[in-house]
């Protein structure tokens, strides 16, 4: 998945302008412009590629949001810096089903996250995001990065889930209640 944002309201806050979902073969499953609920003050065309004419024919945000929610439900979702996409979609997704290329440990160097453009160049040998972003191209790049690393990535996820289940099964240490504490330290009157 990849989203492109526009700026809305007095504070130029990010809002969804376009969302693209591709399947594991890179075929477009959903690609739609979304008309934000607030007035657009900055189309951010140099990065987003979105122009005023694109949003004139765009679907209402709520319709796009609902369709995306239907498509991603129960699926593993791949993308880059997905927290930004979820924020503008006003959606969430189970952490166990998120594969974010900005957070995958083998793509992070010395605690610093790399841009999708950098990852695509380094690991795929392709050049993307020269000027305006293309969400189809970006979603495909994220998917290709995932697929090249999916066996190792899924093994890491599986081990993390096992560890979390193991930690939940451990019985918490019993805390001394007030009654227990008074028995250990009897209250004496002076």
C-alpha positions in Angstrom: 0.0 0.0 0.0 1.1 3.5 -0.6 -0.7 6.8 0.0 0.0 10.3 -1.3 -1.0 13.3 0.8 -2.3 16.8 0.3 -2.3 19.7 2.8 -5.6 20.8 4.3 -6.9 23.5 6.6 -5.1 26.5 8.1 -2.2 24.4 9.4 -1.6 22.5 6.1 -2.3 19.2 7.9 -1.7 16.0 5.9 -4.8 14.4 4.4 -5.3 11.5 2.0 -5.2 12.5 -1.6 -4.6 9.1 -3.2 -4.2 5.5 -2.1 -2.9 2.5 -4.0 -2.9 -1.2 -3.1 -1.1 -3.8 -5.2 -1.1 -7.6 -4.8 2.1 -9.7 -4.4 2.6 -9.8 -8.2 2.5 -6.0 -8.3 -0.9 -5.8 -10.0 -3.0 -2.9 -8.9 -5.9 -4.0 -6.7 -7.2 -0.5 -5.8 -6.0 3.0 -6.9 -8.2 5.9 -6.1 -8.0 9.6 -5.5 -9.8 10.8 -2.4 -11.5 14.1 -1.8 -10.5 15.2 1.8 -13.1 16.3 4.3 -11.4 19.7 4.8 -10.4 22.3 2.2 -7.2 21.6 0.3 -4.6 24.4 0.7 -1.6 22.6 -0.7 -1.7 19.9 -3.4 2.0 19.1 -2.8 2.1 18.3 -6.5 5.9 18.3 -6.7 5.9 15.2 -4.4 2.4 13.8 -4.4 1.8 14.2 -8.2 -1.8 15.3 -7.3 -3.3 18.2 -9.1 -6.6 20.1 -8.5 -8.3 18.3 -11.5 -7.6 14.9 -9.8 -9.6 15.8 -6.7 -12.5 17.3 -8.6 -13.4 13.8 -9.9 -12.2 12.1 -6.7 -14.4 9.9 -4.5 -15.4 11.0 -1.0 -12.8 10.2 1.7 -15.3 8.0 3.7 -16.0 5.8 0.6 -12.3 5.3 -0.1 -11.5 4.7 3.6 -14.3 2.0 3.8 -13.1 0.3 0.6 -9.4 0.2 1.8 -10.6 -1.2 5.2 -12.5 -4.0 3.4 -9.5 -4.9 1.2 -6.9 -5.0 3.9 -9.0 -6.8 6.5 -7.4 -10.1 7.5 -4.4 -9.6 5.2 -0.7 -9.0 5.6 -0.1 -5.4 4.6 3.2 -4.3 3.0 4.4 -0.7 2.6 6.9 1.9 3.7 6.4 4.1 6.7 2.8 2.7 7.0 2.1 4.7 10.2 1.8 7.8 7.9 -0.7 6.0 5.7 -2.8 4.7 8.6 -2.8 8.2 10.0 -4.3 9.8 6.9 -6.7 6.9 6.3 -7.9 7.1 9.9 -7.4 3.3 10.1 -5.4 0.8 12.1 -4.3 -2.7 11.4 -3.1 -5.6 13.6 0.6 -5.2 14.2 1.2 -8.8 13.5 -0.1 -8.3 9.9 2.1 -5.2 9.1 5.3 -5.5 7.1 6.8 -2.1 7.0 10.0 -1.7 5.0 11.0 1.3 7.0 11.2 -0.8 10.1 12.5 -4.1 8.9 15.7 -4.7 10.9 17.9 -5.6 7.9 17.0 -2.4 6.1 17.7 -0.2 9.2 21.3 0.9 9.5 22.7 2.1 12.9 19.2 2.8 14.1 18.5 5.1 11.1 15.6 4.3 8.7 16.3 4.5 5.0 13.9 6.1 2.5 12.1 3.9 0.1 14.0 5.5 -2.8 17.3 4.5 -1.1 16.1 0.9 -0.4 14.8 0.4 -3.9 18.2 1.6 -5.3 20.3 -0.5 -2.9 18.4 -3.7 -2.7 16.4 -3.8 -6.0 18.7 -1.8 -8.3 15.8 0.4 -9.4 15.5 4.2 -9.4 12.2 5.6 -8.1 10.8 8.9 -6.8 12.6 11.2 -9.2 10.4 14.2 -8.8 6.7 13.4 -8.3 6.0 10.2 -6.5 4.0 7.5 -8.2 2.1 5.4 -5.6 1.8 2.4 -7.9 5.6 2.4 -8.3 6.2 2.9 -4.6 3.7 0.2 -3.6 5.4 -2.2 -6.0 8.9 -1.3 -4.7 7.8 -2.1 -1.1 6.2 -5.4 -2.2 9.4 -6.4 -4.1 11.5 -5.6 -1.1 9.3 -7.7 1.1 9.2 -10.6 -1.3 13.0 -10.6 -1.6 13.2 -11.0 2.2 10.0 -12.7 3.1 11.4 -16.0 4.3 13.7 -14.4 6.8 11.2 -11.6 7.7 8.4 -14.1 8.4 10.7 -16.2 10.5 11.5 -13.2 12.6 7.8 -12.3 13.0 7.0 -15.9 13.9 9.7 -15.9 16.6 8.5 -12.6 18.0 4.9 -13.9 18.2 6.1 -17.0 20.0 8.1 -14.9 22.5 5.1 -12.7 23.2 2.8 -15.7 23.8 5.5 -17.2 26.1 5.7 -13.9 28.1 1.9 -13.7 28.4 1.8 -17.3 29.8 4.2 -16.5 32.6 2.4 -16.0 35.8 3.0 -12.5 37.2 4.7 -12.4 40.5 2.3 -12.2 43.4 2.4 -8.7 44.9 2.2 -8.4 48.7 -1.3 -7.2 49.6 -1.8 -4.7 52.4 -2.9 -7.5 54.7 0.2 -9.5 54.0 2.4 -6.4 54.6 0.7 -5.8 58.0 1.5 -9.4 59.0 5.1 -8.9 58.2 5.3 -5.4 59.8 2.8 -5.4 62.6 1.3 -2.1 63.4 2.1 -1.0 66.9 0.4 1.7 68.8 2.5 4.2 70.8 
